Amino acid sequence: MIPEIDVRGCIARKIWEDTLVFSFEADEGLLDIPFVKFAGPVRAELTYRIADDESVGVEGTLAFTLQGSCSRCLEEASSDIVYRAEGTFVRGESDGEAYGYTNGRISLEEFLRDAVMFALPARLLCKSCEQWEKE
């Protein structure tokens, strides 16, 4: 389950920074590589910081494994992906550069969906094809 950030609650308790550690199932629809799937949940470790204007900066690491057929030779392949994600949330509507939040609560779902999408490689290669491409 993806936690929410209760900005109002944090401000009331004078918590300006905290860390969230959790796992969630990624949307298989994000995968554009044939015969590839997520081999388990995405693990997230995110730190958030609340600024004076109640904007919230979120940064951290997402880690997951892709498993399936090599995009080149169709042999079994897997790849461990670690991605550094960061984003900003502002009160109100999204402005195209920052995510928006309302009622003092931040839903991380769109941010995490975007981060997983940006972390995905264009293709999955087995170790042999990976080595062949480097030469």
N, C-alpha and C positions, 0 to 999 in steps of 0.2 A: 504494500500500500504506500502511496506517495503522500508524505506529510504536507501540511500547509504551514505557512509562517503566519502567526498571529501578531501582526505588527503592533496593533493597539495594546495587546496584552504584554508584549515585550517592553514597550515604552512605559507602561504603567509599573512594571516590575524593574525598570531601569536596566534591562538587558539589551545592550546595543550590539552584541556580537554573540553568535552561537554556531555550533556545528551540528549538522544532521548527517547521520549515517544510516542508510537503508538500502533495500533492494526492491526492484520492481520488474515486471514483465514488459519487455519492449513490444511494440506493435509490429507484428510480422509484415504488415503492409508497407513498412518503411524500406524493406529489403528489395532492391532492384537487381540483385544478382541471382540468376537462375540456379536452382538446386542448392540454395544456401539458406540456413536458418540460424536463429540464435540458439546457442547450446546451453542456455540457462538464463537466469535473471541478470539484469544490469545492476551492478553494485555502484552506489553513489556515496561520495563523501563530500558534502558541500558546507561551506562556511558562508554565513550571511552577516552583513554589517548594515545597521540602520543609521542613516545620516540625519542631521538636524532637520532637513526638509521632508523627512519621512520617506525619502527614496531609499531603496534597499539594493545593495550590491551583493550578488551571489556568485561565488566561484568555487571550483573544486574539480574533482576527478570522477569520471565515469569509466567503468571497466566492464568489459563483456567479451564473450568468445563467440566467434562465428564458426559454423561447421557445415560442411557440405562437399560438393564436387568442385575440383579445380576448374576455373574458368577457361583454362587452356587445354588440359589433357583429360579432364573429367575424373582423375584419381581423387581419392578421399583427401580432404584438406581441412585445416582449421587455422584460425588466427586469433590471438589474444589482442584485443584492442584496448588501449588506455587513452582517454581523451581528456584534455583540460578544457573545461567549460567555464564561461563567465557571462553574466548578464546583469542588467539593471532593471529594477521594477520601480515605477512611479505611480503615485496616486492618480486614479482616473483611467482614461483610455490609453492604449498603446499609441506611441507616437512614431512607430516605425523603427526607432532606434532602441527604445526601451519597452519592456513589457508593462502593461497596466495592471493595477489591482484596485478593487473596490471593497468597501465595508471593512477595511483594516485587515483583510486576509489575502495572503498571496497563495495562489494555486501554482504549483511548480510544473504542472503537466505539460503545458505548451513549451516551456523552457527546456524540459527534459526531452521531449519529442524532437525539438530542433537540434539539441546537442547530439542525440543519438544519430540523427540524420546526417549531421556534419561530420561525425566520426566514422561513418561507414566508408570503406574503400570502394573504388570503382569496380573491383573484381577480387576474387579470392584465388590465390595461387597456392599450390602444394610446394613443398620445400624444393623439389627438383626443378620445377618451372621458375620458382623464385630465383634460384641459383643461376639457371640458364639465362635469365633476363639481365642479371648483374654482369655477366661476362661480355 
